[in-house]
Amino acid sequence: MKYDRLIVDGYNIIGAWPEFRTLREQDFELARERLIHAMAEYQAVTGISVTIVFDAYLQPGRESRMQKSGIEIVYTRENETADEWIEKTAADWLQDIRVKLTVATNDYTEQWVIFTLGALRISAQELRREWKAAVAVIKQQTTSAKTAAQPRSKIDLPEDVLARLEAIRRRKNSDT
């Protein structure tokens, strides 16, 4: 059994996607939250386990991890770049031959490093296309579910039952 994993270079993707690039200028935290939400949608449709890595290179402290919307979020430790974390983690995870690892980044050098480790790479634009396809699937499923949940305006009954009900209705109308 293969285990599909995706590591997303968070700030790299935020800088590459137009919907996040402009947002980060106004509200960096909101841009991060929107990326997390987008990757939660992607994970829900694809079943691929997603980890987003944010570079905390100049921030004091240890590495921190959390779960949000089913996505693993990692902030690197002080003096560690997201690229370093990704390379170290890719090397660890790829020790298990059952793991199929993909890294999402536009950093050309990082793409080659993880490729030599045995991971696959996906560009920011490719990930964006896949995410948009996942959103389309979610919308289609939501629309189908809403349509199925709506009550029908007409009940499908056999002809003999309809005839008996009509006879009852006529009897009641003639009594009044």
C-alpha positions in Angstrom: 0.0 0.0 0.0 1.3 3.4 -1.0 1.0 6.5 1.2 0.7 9.7 -0.8 2.2 12.7 0.9 2.5 16.3 -0.2 4.8 18.9 1.3 3.9 22.4 0.4 6.5 25.2 0.7 4.0 27.7 2.2 5.5 31.1 1.6 6.7 30.0 -1.9 3.1 29.0 -2.9 1.6 32.2 -1.3 4.1 34.3 -3.4 3.2 32.4 -6.6 -0.6 32.2 -6.5 -2.2 35.5 -7.6 -5.1 35.2 -5.1 -2.6 35.0 -2.2 0.2 37.2 -3.5 -2.0 40.4 -3.3 -3.6 39.3 -0.1 -0.3 38.9 1.7 0.5 42.6 1.2 -2.6 43.4 3.3 -2.9 40.5 5.7 -0.1 38.0 5.8 -2.0 35.8 8.4 -5.1 35.7 6.3 -3.0 34.6 3.3 -1.7 31.7 5.4 -5.2 30.8 6.5 -6.5 30.8 3.0 -3.7 28.5 1.8 -4.4 26.1 4.7 -8.1 26.1 3.7 -7.2 25.5 0.0 -5.0 22.6 0.9 -7.8 21.2 3.2 -10.1 21.2 0.2 -7.4 19.6 -2.0 -6.7 16.9 0.7 -10.4 16.2 1.1 -10.8 15.4 -2.6 -7.5 13.7 -3.4 -6.9 11.8 -0.1 -3.3 13.0 -0.2 -1.9 13.8 3.2 -0.8 17.5 3.1 1.9 19.2 5.2 2.5 22.9 4.8 5.9 24.3 5.9 6.3 27.9 6.8 9.8 29.4 7.1 10.5 30.7 10.6 14.2 31.2 9.9 14.5 34.6 11.6 12.0 33.9 14.4 13.4 32.8 17.7 12.3 29.4 19.1 11.8 25.8 18.3 10.0 24.1 15.5 6.3 24.1 16.1 3.7 21.8 14.6 -0.1 21.9 14.7 -3.1 20.4 12.9 -5.6 22.8 11.3 -8.5 21.6 9.1 -6.8 18.2 8.9 -3.6 19.7 7.5 -0.3 19.4 9.3 1.3 22.9 9.7 5.0 23.2 10.5 6.9 26.4 11.4 10.6 25.7 11.2 12.9 26.3 14.1 15.2 29.3 14.4 18.0 29.3 11.8 16.3 26.6 9.7 14.8 27.4 6.4 11.7 25.7 5.0 13.9 24.3 2.2 16.2 22.7 4.9 13.2 21.2 6.7 11.7 19.9 3.5 15.0 18.2 2.5 15.5 16.6 5.9 11.9 15.4 6.1 11.9 14.1 2.5 15.0 12.1 3.2 13.4 10.6 6.4 10.0 9.9 4.8 11.5 8.3 1.7 13.3 5.7 3.8 9.8 4.0 3.8 9.4 2.5 0.3 5.6 2.8 0.7 5.7 6.6 0.7 5.1 8.5 -2.5 6.2 12.0 -1.7 5.6 15.1 -3.8 6.9 18.6 -2.9 5.1 21.8 -4.1 7.5 24.6 -4.8 8.6 27.0 -7.5 12.1 27.1 -6.2 14.1 25.5 -9.0 17.1 24.5 -6.8 14.8 22.9 -4.3 13.0 21.0 -7.0 16.2 19.4 -8.1 17.4 18.6 -4.5 14.1 16.8 -3.6 14.1 15.1 -7.0 17.5 13.6 -6.3 16.2 12.3 -3.0 13.5 10.4 -4.8 10.5 12.7 -4.3 8.4 14.1 -7.0 7.9 17.8 -7.5 4.9 19.9 -8.5 5.1 23.6 -9.4 2.9 26.2 -7.8 0.9 26.6 -11.0 0.3 22.8 -11.3 -0.8 22.7 -7.7 -3.2 25.6 -8.3 -4.8 23.8 -11.2 -5.2 20.6 -9.2 -6.7 22.6 -6.3 -9.2 24.4 -8.6 -10.2 21.0 -10.0 -10.8 19.8 -6.4 -12.9 22.8 -5.7 -15.0 22.0 -8.8 -15.5 18.5 -7.6 -16.6 19.8 -4.2 -19.1 22.2 -5.8 -20.5 19.5 -8.0 -20.9 17.1 -5.1 -22.6 19.9 -3.0 -25.0 20.7 -5.8 -25.9 17.1 -6.3 -26.4 16.7 -2.6 -28.7 19.7 -2.4 -30.7 18.5 -5.4 -31.1 15.1 -3.9 -32.2 16.6 -0.6 -34.9 18.7 -2.1 -38.4 17.3 -1.8 -40.1 16.3 -5.0 -43.2 18.3 -6.0 -44.9 15.1 -7.2 -45.1 11.7 -5.6 -44.6 8.8 -8.0 -47.4 6.3 -7.2 -48.7 3.4 -9.1 -51.8 4.1 -11.3 -54.2 2.0 -9.3 -53.2 3.9 -6.1 -53.7 7.2 -7.8 -57.1 6.1 -9.1 -58.2 5.1 -5.6 -57.0 8.4 -4.1 -58.8 10.4 -6.8 -62.0 8.4 -6.0 -61.7 9.3 -2.3 -61.1 13.0 -3.2 -64.2 13.1 -5.4 -66.3 11.5 -2.7 -65.3 14.1 -0.2 -66.0 16.9 -2.6 -69.5 15.6 -3.4 -70.3 15.3 0.4 -69.7 19.0 0.9 
